[in-house]
Amino acid sequence: MTEQEKFLFDLWGYVVIENVLSADEVTSANVATDHHQITNRPAGLAQNSSALKAESGRGEFQLNPLTFEHPYCQPFRHMLVHPKVISILNEILGVGFRLDHGPGLIQMEKGTEGHWLHGGMTFDPSQYHHFSHGRMSCGLCVAAWQLTDVQPGDGGFACIPGSHKSNYRPPQPVVSLENDLGCVHQVVAPAGSVIIFNEALVHGTLPWTRTDKFRRSILFKYSPGFLSWGSPHTKCPITDPTPEESALYEPPRRTGRTAIGQA
Ligand SMILES: O=C(O)CCC(=O)C(=O)O
């Protein structure tokens, strides 16, 4: 993790890292996505917000993409243990971090609703940002890979930068986006980039209503090795896992987890 990435992630609670995937890798991930069933969930994530409502719910994979048949699992397995992401997670979650849940696809076509802002509202021992002894320590964090371009005004991922460290709950009109007080930021990111964000950040999704292009983001959620936000995995779902992939599925525990990405 570079000094600039540390600075921005600590300051904002997220950082966008561009050009992590090549154009060919983005294409392979989109081809693999096109070959598998995507189902639209019923609309409802916008709750009763007039600012977030739209006709349809977002599209999601029916199967875990890490278990797709070869070669279609490969782009997602590459993302799971990408060296750039591993180096960042070793810094912010600590050595021995684990895959908590995911990967999950978010696909939005024109007319897809947004998602009420969430995260960071109260003390939550599973989602946090702490700084001591010269380094960050975080709870649940996300690597959100961008398979399509997101431009200013398109919608999609949005957050209140810095809110992972804020002390007051955002007012209700802010989390519903009905009056965002100018503090909500739509995150712009080209295809091939990865957004690393802390789940303690107040974040959500703006509706996708302004562009005919679609949005595809695939989210991997990681926790420190001792912590499980979701139900711990019973086993690695990949039938032919590498040692690095297996390590990410070890049970949560304070010590003794296999470290990955260490020289
Ligand atoms: O990328 C998005 O649209 C939002 C994702 C989100 O809210 C989450 O992962 O908790």
Ligand as a Chemical Component Dictionary entry (heavy atoms), coordinates in Angstrom:
data_LIG
# 
_chem_comp.id                   LIG 
_chem_comp.type                 NON-POLYMER 
_chem_comp.pdbx_formal_charge   0 
_chem_comp.three_letter_code    LIG 
# 
loop_
_chem_comp_atom.comp_id 
_chem_comp_atom.atom_id 
_chem_comp_atom.alt_atom_id 
_chem_comp_atom.type_symbol 
_chem_comp_atom.charge 
_chem_comp_atom.model_Cartn_x 
_chem_comp_atom.model_Cartn_y 
_chem_comp_atom.model_Cartn_z 
_chem_comp_atom.pdbx_ordinal 
LIG O1 O1 O 0 -21.493 -0.596 -4.581 1  
LIG C1 C1 C 0 -22.607 -0.281 -4.179 2  
LIG O2 O2 O 0 -23.500 0.116  -4.921 3  
LIG C2 C2 C 0 -22.923 -0.340 -2.680 4  
LIG C3 C3 C 0 -22.409 -1.565 -1.997 5  
LIG C4 C4 C 0 -22.856 -1.653 -0.553 6  
LIG O3 O3 O 0 -23.645 -0.892 -0.087 7  
LIG C5 C5 C 0 -22.277 -2.641 0.328  8  
LIG O4 O4 O 0 -21.515 -3.482 -0.131 9  
LIG O5 O5 O 0 -22.553 -2.620 1.552  10 
# 
loop_
_chem_comp_bond.comp_id 
_chem_comp_bond.atom_id_1 
_chem_comp_bond.atom_id_2 
_chem_comp_bond.value_order 
_chem_comp_bond.pdbx_ordinal 
LIG O1 C1 DOUB 1 
LIG C1 O2 SING 2 
LIG C1 C2 SING 3 
LIG C2 C3 SING 4 
LIG C3 C4 SING 5 
LIG C4 O3 DOUB 6 
LIG C4 C5 SING 7 
LIG C5 O4 DOUB 8 
LIG C5 O5 SING 9 
# 
